[in-house]
């Protein structure tokens, strides 16, 4: 397979996979079973413990996920662009 054909074929394959993922994302709620959310427990804390309790109850930080996605994209894209010598 020639290199001129390989790069567009890879991009086409990635596009098909991305669009397929979107199709599954739209269809997924149809197959999900609705379950009630359990009630949370209310804990009474003293004033000095309220800040510690607040720090423990916050959701996890997910700011790094965007950076990780960009990093994976660059790791895949850079070798493809380096192999392309027609520029």
C-alpha positions in Angstrom: 0.0 0.0 0.0 1.4 3.4 -1.0 1.9 6.1 1.6 -0.4 8.5 -0.3 -3.2 6.0 0.1 -2.3 5.0 3.7 -2.8 8.4 5.4 -6.3 9.1 4.0 -7.3 5.5 4.7 -6.2 5.9 8.4 -8.1 9.2 8.7 -11.2 7.6 7.0 -11.0 4.7 9.5 -10.7 7.0 12.5 -13.7 9.1 11.2 -15.8 6.0 10.8 -14.9 4.9 14.3 -15.8 8.3 15.7 -19.1 8.5 13.9 -19.9 4.9 15.0 -19.2 6.0 18.6 -21.6 8.9 18.3 -24.3 6.5 16.9 -23.9 4.2 19.9 -24.0 7.2 22.3 -27.4 8.3 20.9 -28.8 4.7 21.1 -27.5 3.9 24.6 -30.2 5.7 26.6 -32.8 3.6 24.9 -31.3 0.4 26.4 -30.6 1.8 29.9 -32.8 0.8 32.8 -33.9 3.7 35.0 -33.0 3.1 38.7 -33.7 5.5 41.6 -30.9 7.4 43.1 -30.2 6.4 46.7 -30.7 9.1 49.3 -27.5 10.6 50.8 -26.7 10.5 54.4 -26.7 13.8 56.3 -23.9 13.9 58.9 -24.0 16.6 61.5 -20.5 17.9 62.2 -19.1 20.4 64.6 -18.0 23.8 63.3 -14.2 22.9 63.3 -14.9 19.7 61.4 -17.2 21.2 58.7 -14.3 22.2 56.4 -12.7 18.8 56.6 -16.1 17.2 55.9 -16.6 19.5 52.9 -13.2 18.6 51.5 -14.0 14.8 51.8 -17.4 15.1 50.2 -16.5 16.9 46.9 -16.4 15.0 43.7 -13.1 14.0 42.2 -11.3 16.4 40.0 -11.4 15.5 36.3 -9.5 18.5 34.8 -6.6 16.2 33.6 -8.8 14.2 31.2 -8.8 16.9 28.5 -5.0 17.1 28.7 -4.8 13.3 28.4 -7.0 13.2 25.4 -4.9 15.9 23.6 -1.7 14.1 24.5 -3.0 10.8 23.1 -4.1 12.6 19.9 -0.7 14.2 19.5 1.1 10.9 20.1 -1.0 9.4 17.3 -0.9 12.3 14.9 2.8 13.3 15.1 4.2 10.0 13.7 1.6 10.1 10.9 2.7 13.6 9.9 6.4 12.8 10.3 6.0 9.8 7.9 4.4 12.0 5.3 7.4 13.4 3.3 5.4 15.0 0.4 5.2 18.3 2.2 
